[in-house]
Amino acid sequence: MNVQELGLANLTEAFDRCLTFWHTDPADYAQITEIPNETALELAWRNYCLWHEEDKARRTDVDDGMIAQVKRNIDRFNQQRNDFIEQLDEEILAWLMARCSFRDDMPINSETPGGIVDRISILSLKVYHMYEDTLRDDIDEAHRERSLQKLAILHEQRADLELALQRLLDDCLSGTRQMKLYRQFKMYNDPSLNPELYRQSKA
């Protein structure tokens, strides 16, 4: 019941529907309502954008100026992605604190619920594109079989993560585990912390 209340139920199916929609008409990404949790939806959208910018960054048939712009896009989307992971964790922690209390001696989980949702989103992208690869007409059967094997592993890994999310929330609610917020502090994106940026501003 916990993931339902948080709007995070059936994430794998929800992300799959989002990705099918976004690959058809990404301009209307915000109109999709497959994920009740708005923060999880925004996080998934940033991962979608990141995925395709990372693909562009590997091109060798374009000039360096385009790759530089792609790199800046990647930095921007990745910072937004991390911001939404933290925002989701804040929302989940507030939801938990309204229902239970934590003691300092309770064990913690090395990965936060928001981090798990992020990984489910990324695995959903891998599932989508690995399946897409199996449909190509320019590959031999050995290639197709390898992709099908990888696809099966990706499905299993994603199902494991969805179960891990549910169990983590259950553990927190039952008082056997506590949740803590972990901040990313991406220094390279902060002009006041990245020496390449703050030294330049003083020059």
ZIKAWO-V362162 format. One record per pair of residues at least 24 apart in sequence whose C-alpha atoms are under 6 Angstrom apart, sorted by sequence separation. I is the first residue (numbers start at 1). J is the second residue. If there is no record, write none. Layout:
I	J
I	J
This chain:
50	74
89	114
88	114
7	36
85	114
7	37
46	77
46	81
43	81
120	158
43	84
39	88
108	177
107	177
108	178
106	177
106	178
100	173
102	178
44	121
